[in-house]
Amino acid sequence: MIEKQTQAEDVTFADVFGLKEEIDEVRTIFTILSDAEKYTELGAILPKGVILSGEPGTGKTLLARILSKEFALPFHTIIANEFKDKDTSAQSNCLVKMFEKASQKTPSVVFIDELDSFLGCNRPYDCNTVLVNQLLSLMDGFYQNNQVFVLAATNRIKFIPPSLLRPGRFDKTIKLDLPDADVRFDVLRNLTKNIAHDSALSLEKVANLITGKTIAEIKQITSDAIINVVKTDQKQLTLDDFITAIDRQNLGIMKKEDNRKEETRIRTAIHEAGHALMQYALMDGENFNKVSITKTSDSHGHMSYGKFERGELLNEEELKTMIAILLAGPVSEKIMCGSLSMGIESDIERATNIATHMVKQTGMSDLGLRYFGKEKLFSEPISEHYNNLIDETISGMIQDIALSCSETIKANATTLEAIVQALLEKNLLLKPEVDSIIKAYPLIKNTT
């Protein structure tokens, strides 16, 4: 969700990209509130509350701001951060006073930003019971008869107690999803409409490179890319400007001086070359972007490619492909250097998380179609026997994929070495350069 380039105070629903169905839903609710009698006389029950959920930067607070301006309803806002240093009694009193104020002119809206933080939720269902009960009492009691509607926003909907999510409390939960490829493209096109584009710049490719980014993050990336154009006195916006901005957000500040030991540079090159080789072996270089050993404030090197679109129903093969690409770096280090380094931590953490999800939550293992996910309130605990089986299955899956990686890397040692040498010479290889290496040293893909 994004406001097009208008003044923030003038933003309306007409200035928003994406979330068409979500906007229709909230507009319908607020239309009902604005003309309640028209609906109640026919037997409709007025909604009491709505929660806007979604990751940070998806536009929850912005949507609330637009609602407050487009509908002639009094808005009373509670921001969780303003109460973080207050004790429970003070927070409870504030909540009561806000409802009292809202009831003086109705229909009205109480907006609670960061509901989970305001309720002191530290993990699922573990919230401040005094505040939860106070909010339940206010939503169930006198103030609802006076048409006080509660709108809330949260980044962590799973933390909100079920007692608040039942009909008659927060009647609806509206999830604001991350933008898909089409929306990301529209946002990029709108944000760059005032600057000339290089003929080789493809906004479709940029949109693919920023899969999983929120609108707020896309705005920052685009701004950084434009700033780079001005800073370097260019006349046109290029793909490289976007890549630099994306790297800045993902990896931190690029270091101009590389003071690493040569041994570290070589190991980094081997690691990143392993990622790149496996991406080509399993995905034929599809959506491959670049591989680099340039040091940044947060990374020794990286390989980037367009990830699977968020929201797609990834199958077992695709998930195992993601694990294999992650493990190829550590496996290459082990083969070529004879040992592992601390730089593999992020790779194996992410690989383990994917494998764990496959085994425990999606039935993609020999344990069958059973859910072993996070334990919920009143759910039966997982037995020690099954916990041991789960651990063995996850470890077995990772080890099998790592073994397959090892076979592929050993079979293509010449190709790996060519990528490593090119990285040590240039620090950065874009797709055309890796394509040339793969053409000169064709991959042996079937190693079984």
C-alpha positions in Angstrom: 0.0 0.0 0.0 1.3 3.4 -0.9 0.2 7.0 -1.2 1.1 8.3 -4.7 3.2 11.3 -4.7 0.8 13.8 -3.2 1.1 15.8 0.0 0.8 13.4 3.0 -2.1 15.4 4.5 -4.0 15.2 1.2 -3.7 11.4 0.7 -7.0 9.6 0.0 -8.0 6.1 -1.0 -7.7 7.3 -4.6 -4.0 7.7 -4.1 -3.4 4.2 -3.0 -1.9 1.3 -4.9 -2.9 -2.3 -4.2 -5.2 -3.6 -1.4 -8.4 -2.9 -3.4 -10.4 -5.6 -1.7 -9.1 -4.6 1.7 -10.0 -1.0 1.1 -13.5 -2.0 0.0 -13.9 -3.9 3.2 -12.9 -1.1 5.6 -14.9 1.5 3.6 -18.0 -0.7 3.8 -17.6 -0.9 7.6 -17.1 2.8 8.0 -20.0 3.6 5.7 -22.2 1.5 8.0 -20.9 3.4 11.0 -21.6 6.7 9.3 -25.2 5.8 8.6 -26.0 3.3 11.3 -29.7 3.7 11.5 -30.2 2.8 7.8 -28.7 -0.6 8.6 -29.9 -1.3 12.1 -33.6 -0.7 11.3 -33.4 -3.6 8.9 -31.8 -5.8 11.6 -28.1 -5.5 10.9 -25.8 -5.6 13.8 -23.2 -2.9 13.9 -19.6 -4.0 14.0 -17.7 -3.3 17.2 -14.1 -3.5 16.1 -11.7 -4.3 13.3 -8.0 -5.2 13.5 -5.6 -4.3 10.6 -2.8 -6.8 10.6 0.4 -7.1 8.6 4.1 -6.7 8.6 5.7 -3.3 9.5 5.5 -1.0 6.5 2.4 -2.5 4.8 0.3 0.7 5.5 -1.8 0.0 8.5 -1.4 3.4 10.2 -1.6 5.1 6.8 -5.0 3.4 6.1 -6.3 4.5 9.5 -5.2 8.0 8.8 -7.0 8.0 5.4 -10.1 6.6 7.1 -10.1 9.4 9.7 -10.1 12.0 6.9 -12.5 10.5 4.4 -15.3 9.8 6.9 -16.8 12.5 9.1 -16.3 10.5 12.3 -14.4 11.7 15.4 -11.1 9.7 15.7 -9.4 9.2 19.1 -5.9 7.7 18.9 -3.9 5.6 21.3 -0.2 5.0 20.3 1.4 2.1 22.3 4.9 3.7 22.4 3.5 6.7 24.3 2.5 4.4 27.2 5.4 2.0 27.3 6.8 3.7 30.4 3.5 3.8 32.3 2.3 1.2 34.7 -0.7 -0.9 34.1 -3.0 1.3 36.2 -2.1 4.4 34.2 -2.6 2.6 30.9 -6.0 1.2 32.0 -7.1 4.7 33.1 -6.0 6.1 29.8 -8.1 3.5 28.0 -11.2 4.3 30.0 -10.8 8.1 29.5 -10.4 7.6 25.8 -13.6 5.7 25.6 -15.4 8.3 27.8 -14.2 11.0 25.4 -15.2 9.1 22.4 -18.7 8.5 23.8 -19.4 12.2 24.0 -19.9 12.5 20.3 -21.0 9.3 18.5 -20.6 7.4 16.3 -16.8 7.7 16.9 -13.7 5.7 16.5 -11.0 4.7 19.0 -7.8 3.8 17.1 -5.2 1.7 19.0 -1.9 1.5 17.1 0.4 -1.5 17.9 -2.4 -3.2 19.8 -0.1 -6.1 20.8 2.4 -3.7 22.4 -0.3 -1.8 24.2 -1.6 -5.0 25.7 1.9 -6.0 26.8 1.9 -9.2 24.6 5.3 -10.8 24.8 4.3 -14.0 23.0 1.1 -15.7 21.7 -1.7 -15.2 24.3 0.7 -13.9 26.9 -0.6 -10.4 27.5 -1.4 -8.1 30.4 -4.6 -9.6 31.6 -5.7 -6.4 33.3 -5.5 -4.4 30.0 -7.1 -7.3 28.0 -10.0 -7.5 30.5 -10.4 -3.7 30.6 -10.6 -3.5 26.8 -13.1 -6.4 26.7 -15.2 -4.7 29.3 -15.2 -1.4 27.4 -16.0 -3.1 24.0 -18.8 -5.3 25.6 -20.4 -2.6 27.8 -21.9 0.8 27.9 -19.7 2.4 25.3 -20.8 0.0 22.6 -24.4 1.1 23.1 -23.1 4.6 22.3 -21.6 3.4 19.1 -17.9 3.7 19.9 -16.1 1.6 17.3 -12.5 0.2 17.9 -10.0 0.1 15.1 -6.6 -1.4 15.9 -3.4 -2.2 14.1 -0.9 -4.9 14.9 2.2 -6.5 13.4 1.7 -9.7 15.5 -1.9 -10.9 15.1 -0.9 -14.3 16.6 -0.1 -12.6 19.9 -3.6 -11.2 20.3 -5.7 -13.3 22.7 -8.6 -15.3 21.2 -11.0 -13.6 23.6 -10.6 -10.4 21.7 -11.1 -11.9 18.2 -14.5 -13.4 18.8 -17.6 -11.9 17.1 -18.9 -9.0 19.2 -15.4 -7.8 20.0 -13.0 -7.4 17.0 -15.5 -8.7 14.5 -13.1 -8.7 11.6 -9.4 -9.0 11.0 -8.2 -7.5 7.7 -4.7 -8.6 6.7 -2.6 -6.1 4.6 -0.4 -8.3 2.5 3.0 -7.4 1.0 2.8 -6.1 -2.6 2.9 -8.5 -5.4 5.0 -8.1 -8.6 2.3 -6.0 -10.4 1.9 -3.6 -7.5 5.7 -3.3 -7.0 6.0 -2.4 -10.7 3.3 0.2 -10.4 4.9 1.7 -7.3 8.3 1.9 -9.0 6.8 3.4 -12.2 5.0 6.1 -10.1 8.0 6.9 -8.0 10.4 7.3 -10.9 8.1 9.1 -13.3 10.0 12.4 -12.9 13.4 11.1 -13.8 14.8 9.8 -17.1 15.4 6.0 -17.4 18.4 4.4 -19.0 17.3 2.3 -22.0 18.5 -0.9 -20.3 16.6 -0.3 -17.1 13.8 -2.8 -16.6 11.4 -1.9 -13.8 10.0 -5.4 -14.1 13.4 -6.8 -13.2 13.7 -4.4 -10.3 10.3 -5.5 -9.1 11.5 -9.1 -9.2 14.6 -8.2 -7.2 12.6 -6.6 -4.4 10.2 -9.6 -3.8 9.1 -9.6 -0.1 9.8 -5.9 0.4 7.1 -3.6 2.0 6.0 -0.4 0.3 7.9 1.6 2.8 11.1 -0.3 1.9 10.5 0.1 -1.8 10.1 3.8 -1.3 13.4 4.0 0.5 15.2 1.9 -2.1 13.8 4.1 -5.0 14.8 7.3 -3.1 18.3 6.0 -2.6 18.6 5.0 -6.2 17.5 8.5 -7.3 19.9 10.1 -4.8 22.7 8.1 -6.3 21.9 9.5 -9.8 22.1 13.0 -8.5 25.2 12.3 -6.4 27.1 10.9 -9.3 25.9 13.6 -11.7 24.2 11.1 -14.1 21.5 12.0 -16.5 19.5 8.8 -16.2 18.4 6.2 -13.7 20.0 2.8 -14.2 19.6 -0.7 -13.0 22.9 -0.4 -11.2 21.5 2.5 -9.2 18.7 0.2 -8.0 21.1 -2.7 -7.3 23.3 -0.4 -5.2 20.2 0.9 -3.3 18.9 -2.7 -2.7 22.3 -3.8 -1.5 22.5 -0.8 0.8 19.2 -1.8 2.5 20.0 -5.6 2.6 23.7 -5.6 3.4 24.7 -2.2 4.8 27.3 0.3 3.7 29.8 -0.8 1.1 33.4 -0.6 2.3 35.7 1.2 -0.1 38.8 -0.3 1.5 39.1 -4.1 1.9 41.4 -4.9 4.8 40.5 -8.6 5.0 43.3 -11.2 4.9 43.7 -12.8 1.5 42.7 -16.1 3.0 39.4 -14.6 4.1 38.8 -13.2 0.6 39.5 -16.6 -1.0 37.2 -18.4 1.5 34.5 -15.8 0.8 34.9 -16.2 -2.9 34.6 -20.0 -2.6 31.5 -19.7 -0.4 29.7 -17.2 -2.8 30.8 -19.1 -5.9 29.2 -22.2 -4.4 25.9 -20.4 -4.0 26.0 -19.2 -7.6 27.0 -22.6 -9.0 24.1 -24.3 -7.2 21.6 -21.7 -8.4 22.7 -22.3 -12.0 22.7 -26.1 -11.5 19.2 -26.2 -10.0 17.5 -23.1 -11.6 19.5 -22.7 -14.8 20.4 -19.1 -13.6 16.8 -18.1 -13.8 16.4 -14.6 -12.2 20.1 -14.7 -11.2 21.3 -11.2 -10.5 24.9 -11.1 -9.3 27.5 -12.6 -7.0 29.9 -10.5 -5.0 32.7 -10.6 -2.4 32.6 -6.9 -1.8 32.7 -6.2 1.9 29.9 -4.3 3.5 29.1 -3.3 7.1 26.9 -6.4 7.4 28.4 -9.0 5.0 31.6 -10.4 3.6 29.9 -11.3 0.3 26.6 -12.3 -1.2 24.8 -13.9 -4.1 21.5 -12.5 -5.2 18.7 -13.8 -7.4 15.0 -13.2 -7.7 13.3 -15.3 -5.0 10.0 -17.1 -5.3 7.1 -14.7 -5.1 5.7 -14.3 -1.6 2.4 -16.0 -1.4 3.1 -18.7 -4.0 2.3 -22.2 -3.0 5.9 -23.5 -3.1 6.1 -27.3 -3.6 8.5 -29.7 -2.0 11.0 -29.5 -4.8 11.2 -25.7 -4.8 11.7 -25.7 -1.0 14.5 -28.2 -1.3 16.0 -26.1 -4.0 16.1 -23.1 -1.7 17.8 -25.3 1.0 20.4 -26.6 -1.5 21.3 -23.1 -2.7 21.7 -22.0 1.0 23.9 -25.0 1.9 26.1 -24.8 -1.2 28.2 -22.0 0.3 29.1 -24.0 3.5 29.5 -27.2 1.5 31.9 -25.5 -0.9 34.0 -24.2 2.0 34.2 -27.6 3.5 35.3 -29.2 0.2 37.8 -26.5 -0.9 39.1 -25.3 2.5 38.7 -28.4 4.6 36.8 -26.6 7.3 33.9 -24.3 7.9 33.9 -20.6 9.0 31.6 -18.4 11.1 30.2 -16.9 7.9 27.9 -19.9 7.3 25.7 -19.2 10.3 22.9 -17.3 8.4 22.8 -19.9 5.6 22.4 -22.9 7.9 19.9 -21.1 10.1 17.7 -20.3 7.1 18.1 -23.8 5.7 17.2 -25.3 9.1 14.1 -23.1 9.3 12.8 -24.2 5.9 13.4 -27.9 6.7 11.8 -27.5 10.1 8.7 -25.9 8.5 8.5 -28.7 5.9 8.6 -31.5 8.5 6.6 -30.0 11.3 4.0 -27.9 9.4 3.5 -29.1 5.9 3.8 -32.9 6.1 6.7 -33.0 3.6 8.5 -36.0 5.2 8.1 -39.7 6.0 6.3 -38.7 9.2 3.3 -38.2 7.0 0.5 -35.6 6.9 0.5 -34.6 10.5 1.0 -31.1 11.9 3.7 -30.8 14.5 3.8 -26.9 14.5 4.0 -24.6 17.5 2.0 -25.8 20.4 -1.2 -23.9 20.9 -3.4 -23.3 24.0 -5.2 -26.5 25.0 -3.4 -28.6 22.3 -1.9 -31.9 23.1 1.9 -31.8 23.7 4.1 -33.6 21.2 5.5 -36.8 22.8 9.2 -37.3 23.4 9.1 -40.1 20.8 7.8 -37.9 18.1 10.1 -35.0 19.1 13.1 -37.3 18.5 11.7 -38.5 15.2 11.2 -34.9 14.1 14.8 -33.9 15.0 16.1 -37.0 13.1 13.9 -36.3 10.1 15.0 -32.6 9.9 18.6 -33.5 10.3 18.3 -36.3 7.7 16.7 -34.0 5.2 19.4 -31.4 5.6 22.2 -34.0 5.4 20.7 -35.6 2.3 20.5 -32.2 0.5 24.0 -31.3 1.7 25.3 -34.6 0.3 23.7 -33.9 -3.1 25.3 -30.4 -3.0 28.6 -31.9 -2.3 28.4 -34.3 -5.3 27.3 -31.5 -7.6 30.1 -29.2 -6.4 32.8 -31.9 -6.7 31.6 -32.8 -10.2 31.8 -29.1 -11.2 35.1 -28.2 -9.4 36.5 -26.7 -12.6 33.5 -24.4 -13.0 33.6 -23.5 -9.3 37.3 -22.6 -9.5 36.6 -20.4 -12.6 33.9 -18.4 -10.7 36.2 -18.1 -7.7 39.1 -16.7 -9.7 36.9 -14.2 -11.5 35.5 -13.0 -8.2 39.0 -12.6 -6.7 39.9 -10.5 -9.8 36.8 -8.4 -10.1 35.0 -8.6 -6.7 31.6 -8.5 -8.5 30.2 -10.7 -11.3 26.9 -9.8 -13.0 24.7 -12.4 -14.7 26.3 -12.0 -18.2 29.7 -12.7 -16.7 28.6 -15.8 -14.9 26.7 -16.9 -18.0 30.0 -16.7 -19.9 31.8 -18.9 -17.3 29.0 -21.5 -17.4 29.2 -21.5 -21.2 32.9 -22.1 -21.1 32.7 -24.7 -18.3 29.3 -26.4 -18.8 27.7 -27.8 -15.6 27.3 -31.5 -14.9 23.9 -31.4 -13.3 23.0 -35.1 -12.9 25.6 -36.4 -10.4 23.8 -39.6 -9.3 
